[in-house]
């Protein structure tokens, strides 16, 4: 009797997990062609190098993954020009005394969609209005404070866009 109840509980809990065959299917070819991995420059012939090879445009599909890769493999990106679109905002310090401008998108977090990914911004020009959708071009920089390291973008240009992209990204 006890084994039967235990078996039924296990069976019912597996049905509610939300995992189905579709979660394990191979992505279509259109989904896999969007991502381009950087190639080491010394492996290319001098004539084959493109002037665009030093420009990385961060897309929606792998937005969080690309930004994490820049942070954790910074030496591979430190001399590249980064182009990113997202929401403009001011993030406040824990005590509310300081603000930092950011370009970001919402992402998964511990309690729903309370996570985010993006860049802190260093810029001498005029910033747009909060919640504007912006396209930012700049070079990455890691700034180490007392106990942590932040990823900044040294901005060369900011463009306010009328059409917004995906504000919430999962990857």
HELIX and SHEET records of a PDB file:
HELIX    1   1 UNK A    2  UNK A   15  1                                  14    
HELIX    2   2 UNK A   21  UNK A   24  5                                   4    
HELIX    3   3 UNK A   29  UNK A   32  1                                   4    
HELIX    4   4 UNK A   41  UNK A   43  5                                   3    
HELIX    5   5 UNK A   46  UNK A   48  5                                   3    
HELIX    6   6 UNK A   51  UNK A   54  5                                   4    
HELIX    7   7 UNK A   63  UNK A   72  1                                  10    
HELIX    8   8 UNK A   74  UNK A   76  5                                   3    
SHEET    1   A 6 UNK A  55  UNK A  57  0                                        
SHEET    2   A 6 UNK A  81  UNK A  92  1                                        
SHEET    3   A 6 UNK A  99  UNK A 109 -1                                        
SHEET    4   A 6 UNK A 112  UNK A 122 -1                                        
SHEET    5   A 6 UNK A 149  UNK A 161  1                                        
SHEET    6   A 6 UNK A 133  UNK A 144 -1                                        
END                                                                             
